[in-house]
Structure formats: structure tokens, C-alpha cells
């Protein structure tokens, strides 16, 4: 599956727009990672425990978006973006979304 943040695909011409596809995940840190991360937050800098949680959420949201695109017969996703919102304290919603399209070869 071709996924791009751009609005064109070099490998083919867009012949049909299938609509918006998305993948959504709500993740919370584990008690251990939350505690360790909280302690590290006091000192500032990168908090690796929280970074791992965020990256895992992005990867899962991305995979769900691709699955959605495959289910509707897309060849590519254009205009792909991420969005994140703190759902509640300690839980974050991560959304991956874009426009699913059909391609033809040039």
C-alpha cells in the first residue's frame, strides 16, 4: 500500500477517490511506565517510556488505517496525517487518516 502525505502518487494516476480512511487507537501508559515516566518528567528531557507508548499507538493506528483502505479496495492513501488528543489523564487517542484512492499506471 502506497501511503504519502502528499496529494499525488508518482507511481500512477489517481482515477478514483474512495473517501477518508482512518485508524484510531486509545492508549494509556502502564502503571510502571507511567510511574517511571512521571519521575523522569521531573528532571526534563526525553521520556523514553512514554515515547515507546506513543510510537506503538502511532504504529497501530497506521496499520488500522491501511486495513480500512484495503477493505474498500484502495491502491494508495494520500494526504496522510496523524492527530492525537488526550482522552483523559493518562490516556491518549491517536488517529491516522488520509484519502483512499484507486490508481492506474501512467
LINGIKA-V469165 format. One record per run of one state. SS is the DSSP state (helix for helix, strand for strand, loop for the rest). FROM is the first residue (numbers start at 0). TO is the last residue. If there is no record, write none. Layout:
ss=<SS | SS>
from=<FROM | FROM>
to=<TO | TO>
This chain:
ss=<loop | strand | loop | strand | loop | helix | loop | helix | loop | strand | loop | strand | loop>
from=<0 | 1 | 3 | 12 | 28 | 30 | 43 | 47 | 71 | 75 | 88 | 90 | 104>
to=<0 | 2 | 11 | 27 | 29 | 42 | 46 | 70 | 74 | 87 | 89 | 103 | 105>
